[in-house]
Amino acid sequence: MFIQLRKIVVMAGNADEVVQKFSKESPVDGMDGLIDRTVMVTKLSREEEEVVVMIRWDSREDWKNWEKSDVHIQGHRDKKGQEPPACVVSTKVSMYEVQHVSQGKAFKG
């Protein structure tokens, strides 16, 4: 399994806007190997919130296929030169190769 984490720090009160953007249906949803997308929020301070988008793939190769897809590349071309929304403080993207997963008793999959 391969996981991409996107951590977006925004000024307080703006997390819902980012959550909506990453929660709506997207071309990535139809890609082979996509397991799921999870969007999470936490309050960092009075001034900042963090939105974490976790995208799980069956493999790094499946993720690479998304990155190389025409629809993904065109999406980036369409946004080229656009500034991020003023409420965004920072964005960090990290990639992980999953080494181990343990299922708890509540797992229904």
Backbone bond lengths (Angstrom), bond angles and torsions (degrees), N, CA, C in turn:
res aa  C-N    CA-C-N  psi(-1)  N-CA   C-N-CA  omega(-1)  CA-C   N-CA-C  phi
1 M - - - 1.454 - - 1.526 108.06 -
2 F 1.324 115.40 147.46 1.457 122.95 -179.02 1.522 107.69 -129.22
3 I 1.335 117.08 133.77 1.466 121.33 -176.76 1.521 110.42 -125.34
4 Q 1.331 114.65 133.64 1.459 121.29 171.63 1.527 107.04 -108.81
5 L 1.338 116.06 127.01 1.462 121.64 174.88 1.519 108.56 -112.15
6 R 1.311 115.67 128.58 1.467 121.48 175.57 1.526 106.23 -116.89
7 K 1.329 116.51 115.14 1.465 121.77 179.59 1.518 108.95 -105.37
8 I 1.326 115.18 118.72 1.456 121.48 -175.92 1.526 108.08 -119.13
9 V 1.322 116.03 114.33 1.465 121.24 177.32 1.526 107.38 -92.85
10 V 1.341 115.30 127.90 1.468 121.38 -179.52 1.521 109.57 -127.60
11 M 1.325 114.86 160.30 1.463 119.34 174.78 1.526 108.42 -66.55
12 A 1.331 115.65 143.29 1.459 121.89 -177.20 1.525 111.13 -49.62
13 G 1.340 114.72 137.96 1.460 121.18 179.02 1.517 113.97 93.87
14 N 1.329 117.47 -2.04 1.461 121.32 -176.88 1.523 114.39 -112.31
15 A 1.314 118.22 -1.03 1.464 121.03 -176.60 1.526 111.87 -60.90
16 D 1.329 117.62 -37.96 1.469 120.43 -177.70 1.522 112.07 -58.72
17 E 1.322 117.51 -37.60 1.471 121.51 179.07 1.532 110.62 -62.51
18 V 1.322 116.73 -42.70 1.460 121.26 179.73 1.527 110.11 -70.40
19 V 1.326 117.01 -40.67 1.462 121.19 178.12 1.526 109.71 -58.69
20 Q 1.323 117.59 -45.81 1.469 120.98 179.76 1.521 111.00 -60.16
21 K 1.331 117.26 -42.91 1.462 121.12 -179.12 1.524 111.20 -59.71
22 F 1.328 117.07 -44.06 1.454 120.64 -175.51 1.534 113.31 -89.11
23 S 1.322 117.76 -4.73 1.465 121.16 179.89 1.524 113.20 -97.49
24 K 1.327 116.95 -20.43 1.465 118.93 -177.43 1.524 110.76 -72.23
25 E 1.323 115.01 158.84 1.467 121.01 179.95 1.523 109.57 -57.99
26 S 1.325 115.14 142.90 1.461 121.22 -173.72 1.522 109.70 -143.74
27 P 1.333 117.66 156.86 1.467 119.78 176.28 1.532 113.25 -57.19
28 V 1.317 117.67 -26.60 1.471 120.02 179.45 1.523 111.01 -61.50
29 D 1.323 117.06 -27.15 1.464 120.76 -177.17 1.530 112.81 -61.79
30 G 1.320 117.37 -25.00 1.453 120.62 -178.85 1.522 114.06 -94.34
31 M 1.321 117.28 4.37 1.464 120.23 -176.58 1.523 111.93 -78.47
32 D 1.330 115.39 139.36 1.460 121.04 174.07 1.521 108.97 -61.44
33 G 1.308 116.07 137.92 1.454 121.54 176.70 1.510 115.47 90.23
34 L 1.341 117.86 -9.60 1.465 119.33 177.44 1.521 108.89 -72.03
35 I 1.317 117.18 124.98 1.465 121.14 176.71 1.523 109.24 -88.24
36 D 1.340 116.67 -55.24 1.462 120.25 179.07 1.520 110.74 -170.96
37 R 1.347 113.47 167.44 1.463 122.48 172.55 1.518 106.53 -122.47
38 T 1.318 116.66 132.21 1.458 121.91 178.18 1.522 107.88 -124.35
39 V 1.341 117.22 133.56 1.454 121.88 179.29 1.528 107.61 -118.42
40 M 1.336 115.48 125.12 1.471 121.49 -175.43 1.529 109.81 -127.98
41 V 1.332 116.35 155.00 1.467 121.53 -179.66 1.515 109.50 -134.75
42 T 1.317 115.44 142.12 1.459 121.03 170.77 1.522 108.86 -140.75
43 K 1.313 115.17 150.91 1.463 120.96 176.80 1.528 107.04 -89.04
44 L 1.319 117.23 122.67 1.460 121.20 179.38 1.527 111.87 -87.88
45 S 1.320 115.70 -37.73 1.462 122.00 -178.95 1.526 107.55 -163.36
46 R 1.302 116.76 -175.41 1.471 119.52 176.22 1.522 111.28 -63.53
47 E 1.322 115.66 -28.25 1.453 121.06 -174.75 1.529 114.63 -95.50
48 E 1.346 117.74 -21.03 1.453 119.51 -171.84 1.524 114.13 -136.14
49 E 1.338 114.32 147.11 1.457 123.21 173.42 1.525 107.14 -124.52
50 E 1.318 116.33 155.99 1.456 120.41 177.26 1.520 109.08 -122.54
51 V 1.324 115.32 130.28 1.457 122.21 173.92 1.526 106.07 -106.92
52 V 1.332 116.16 127.21 1.458 121.24 178.17 1.524 107.40 -115.34
53 V 1.328 115.18 125.10 1.458 121.64 176.58 1.526 106.90 -108.73
54 M 1.322 116.33 117.67 1.461 121.51 179.38 1.525 107.78 -108.91
55 I 1.333 115.63 121.15 1.455 121.00 178.21 1.522 107.27 -115.73
56 R 1.347 115.41 119.51 1.464 120.23 -178.03 1.521 109.89 -104.76
57 W 1.339 114.58 133.24 1.459 123.30 -179.80 1.517 109.32 -121.15
58 D 1.323 116.28 153.81 1.464 120.12 174.43 1.524 110.94 -61.09
59 S 1.343 116.47 -36.33 1.468 119.60 -176.30 1.521 110.56 -155.32
60 R 1.320 115.39 164.55 1.460 121.20 174.85 1.533 109.42 -61.46
61 E 1.324 116.35 -36.98 1.460 121.02 179.87 1.533 110.95 -61.14
62 D 1.337 117.37 -41.15 1.464 120.41 177.26 1.529 110.57 -61.85
63 W 1.332 116.73 -42.22 1.465 120.60 177.46 1.529 110.26 -62.76
64 K 1.339 116.70 -43.47 1.470 120.24 179.04 1.526 110.99 -60.63
65 N 1.324 116.77 -39.05 1.466 120.17 177.57 1.528 110.97 -60.80
66 W 1.319 117.71 -38.44 1.464 121.49 175.68 1.526 109.56 -65.03
67 E 1.320 117.26 -47.13 1.454 121.35 -178.12 1.532 111.70 -60.04
68 K 1.331 117.21 -34.03 1.469 122.64 -178.58 1.527 113.11 -89.10
69 S 1.327 117.28 -5.93 1.469 119.84 -175.92 1.534 111.24 -68.39
70 D 1.318 115.34 148.87 1.467 121.00 179.92 1.521 111.98 -58.44
71 V 1.329 117.10 -42.28 1.469 120.52 -177.17 1.529 110.99 -65.71
72 H 1.322 118.08 -37.49 1.462 121.27 178.53 1.525 110.57 -68.63
73 I 1.310 116.86 -46.76 1.465 121.35 179.92 1.528 110.71 -62.28
74 Q 1.332 117.47 -42.53 1.457 120.51 179.19 1.521 111.31 -63.80
75 G 1.331 116.46 -38.08 1.464 120.00 177.50 1.521 112.10 -59.14
76 H 1.313 116.86 -39.90 1.464 120.45 177.74 1.530 110.98 -71.37
77 R 1.321 117.70 -37.56 1.470 120.56 176.86 1.522 110.61 -61.42
78 D 1.340 116.36 -41.08 1.460 121.02 -178.65 1.527 111.80 -64.36
79 K 1.322 117.46 -27.20 1.470 121.57 -176.89 1.527 112.86 -98.94
80 K 1.331 116.91 -2.58 1.458 120.91 -176.89 1.528 110.22 -57.30
81 G 1.319 115.86 131.97 1.455 121.65 178.73 1.513 114.31 86.77
82 Q 1.331 117.81 -10.76 1.465 120.51 178.64 1.521 109.74 -79.16
83 E 1.297 115.97 138.00 1.461 121.70 175.56 1.526 109.09 -80.34
84 P 1.336 117.20 146.33 1.472 117.70 174.33 1.530 109.61 -64.77
85 P 1.328 117.44 158.04 1.468 119.59 177.64 1.532 110.87 -53.92
86 A 1.320 115.97 146.89 1.465 121.64 -176.64 1.526 112.41 -59.37
87 C 1.326 117.85 -24.05 1.466 120.93 -177.83 1.524 112.77 -76.29
88 V 1.341 118.23 -14.00 1.465 121.23 -177.95 1.521 109.62 -79.39
89 V 1.341 115.18 121.49 1.462 122.11 178.71 1.524 109.88 -86.25
90 S 1.344 116.41 -45.47 1.463 120.68 -179.44 1.519 109.96 -160.87
91 T 1.325 114.99 159.54 1.459 122.25 175.76 1.518 107.89 -138.21
92 K 1.329 115.32 135.80 1.461 120.60 176.48 1.528 107.85 -135.46
93 V 1.333 116.11 132.96 1.451 121.95 178.14 1.518 108.64 -115.48
94 S 1.333 116.09 131.64 1.466 122.21 178.45 1.516 108.75 -130.66
95 M 1.336 115.17 147.89 1.457 121.87 179.71 1.523 108.62 -119.73
96 Y 1.342 115.71 143.07 1.460 120.98 -176.90 1.518 111.15 -137.01
97 E 1.304 116.44 136.37 1.458 122.93 168.44 1.527 105.69 -92.80
98 V 1.315 117.63 119.53 1.465 121.30 -179.03 1.528 108.59 -72.31
99 Q 1.317 115.67 129.58 1.456 122.04 -179.04 1.517 112.96 -99.86
100 H 1.339 116.34 -28.90 1.450 119.80 -177.54 1.524 109.74 -161.37
101 V 1.328 116.44 141.63 1.463 122.85 174.32 1.522 107.06 -132.35
102 S 1.330 117.33 129.11 1.468 122.49 173.82 1.516 108.38 -111.15
103 Q 1.308 117.31 131.47 1.457 121.96 179.68 1.521 109.69 -89.44
104 G 1.316 116.95 134.12 1.453 122.28 174.89 1.518 111.31 -86.39
105 K 1.315 116.38 172.73 1.467 121.15 -179.08 1.519 112.66 -61.60
106 A 1.314 117.30 -28.94 1.458 121.30 -176.93 1.534 112.98 -79.09
107 F 1.323 118.08 -8.93 1.465 121.07 -177.95 1.515 110.26 -62.26
108 K 1.343 115.63 128.78 1.465 120.87 -177.82 1.524 112.51 -113.39
109 G 1.352 117.71 1.73 1.463 122.33 -175.22 1.448 112.65 -70.29
